[in-house]
Structure formats: C-alpha cells, structure tokens
Amino acid sequence: MKTNPPIRLDMNKKIIPVSIFIVSLCLVGCGKKAMTIDPAIASSDEALFLRGEQFAEKDPEKARLYFRQVIDSFPKSFYAQRAKIAIADSYFEEQDEGSMIIAASEYREFISLYPYSPTAPTAQYKIAMTFYKKLLAPGRDQSKTRQALEEFRKVVKNYPTSDEAQLAQDKIIACEENLAEHTLAIGRHYYKVHAYKAATSRLAEVLTAYPNFTKMDHVYFYLGDSYYGWEKPEEAVPYFTKLLSDYPQSKFIKKATKRMELIQAEAQEIPSGK
C-alpha cells in the first residue's frame, strides 16, 4: 500500500495542495525554514491542536501555525474553537504592545464567532486586561484606563453571572480610582492658579462620576475652598460641612473649620451705613 510522504511546508511559498485538502501553514517574516508535517497529523483536528499545544510555550509562533491550520481545515470542529482562543492567549502572553493589540483583536473575533461559548466571558475579560496592563499613573495620559474601564463594564453587562464579572468589578474600582485621581489633580491645579470656576467644574465631575473615590475628603475641601475663593461662600458651606461630618480624621479638618468660621463671621457682619 502506497503511503503519502511527509508534507514539507515552505513558509515563503504559496499553499501546497495535499491529497484531499489543502494545507496552508505559514509563518510571518522572512528567512523561516520550511516545516515538515506528517499527513497523519495534518488530517486530524485533534492531532494538529495537540501539536500546537506542545509548542505553545517554547515556540508560540509555531504553535499558532498549527492552531490556524485547525481553524482553516476543520472550521466546524470543537478544536477550532479551542484553537482560536489559544491563538489569542499566545499573543496575550507575549505582553508587548503589538502583541496585546493582536490579542484583543483575536479575542473580539472569538466572541463574534462563538458568542455563547463558556469561554466568551474570559475572552472579554482579557480584552479589558490588554488595556489594563498598560495603565499609566494618574498624572499621565488616561486613555488606556478609559478603554479598560469600558471593556470591564462589558464583562459585567454581558456576563453578569460569570466569575469574570466579579473580577471585572474589582478592576472597575481600580480604573475609576485612577481616573478620579487624575481629575482631582486637574481640579487641584486650577485651584492653585485661582481658576476657581474651572476647578469647581472638574472637582464636581469626581463627585458625580466616581462616588466611591477614596480621597473624597480632598474633593470636598478643594470644592469648598474654590467656591470660597470665587466669592460664593454660600455654595462652599455644603462641601465644608460634608467634610467635617464625614471625614473627622482628614488632614483638611483644621482648614475647613477655619473657613467655616470665616464664612459665619462674614455672614454676621452688619453692612456699613446701617
């Protein structure tokens, strides 16, 4: 009985037809050696997938080659779904900026192809993590934080009963803390340069958008003192009052108390000429 010879795949050449189907493995880049694959492996979705798993850690590029062949040759297979998520995971594990972008794209495609898969919540969570892992300190650009927050909220909205939803809730808190800190810093800057109207606008944003911010005593003080500096003491009073009642251990207590005393004294002054 005649047996098929091993299949030799040249990564820089066109797809090679093999007996009853086409093997279309290719690697990105130049100078790659041709890879030989046994027809018995090429004809089995499970064998291709398992071979990809063997290379997942030591040679992710080669692993992806096998995983993609599973998808191309056996698109309806159970292993095609597993191969798709394995490709995304392999990019995710590489951690660099370019790989994270590809990983997010692969995870999105997985969700689009398999929206009801038990792995879909994990895929959505990892999309969010591709942004979360690139978060910058509050004093720097927060675009990644906003993107991560949006994606984590999708986990909670689309998969509320999943384990990933709870993990996402924790990350949402962390993202909101970062954004609140960033907004507070902007408001504090306006306060220091006496741009009180701009300061109150940004600080009020923290109150409405990030009500669980851990430094809310800072927000109340700078809001109150911005209104005071803006010569609107009646609008300052609620914030100083909130600070004094809810944060008795705050470092701003003495300053807030002094401001309240000044506001009360000014209110009691009798206008001249009367």
Secondary structure, DSSP 8 states (H G I E B T S, - for coil): ------EEE-TTS--EEETTEEE----SSSS---EEE-HHHHT-HHHHHHHHHHHTTT-HHHHHHHHHHHHHH-TTSHHHHHHHHHHHHHHHHH-SHHHHHHHHHHHHHHHHH-TT-TTHHHHHHHHHHHHHTT---TTS--HHHHHHHHHHHHHHHH-TTSHHHHHHHHHHHHHHHHHHHHHHHHHHHHHHTT-HHHHHHHHHHHHHH-TT-TTHHHHHHHHHHHHHHTT-HHHHHHHHHHHHHH-TT-TTHHHHHHHHHHHHHHHH---TT-
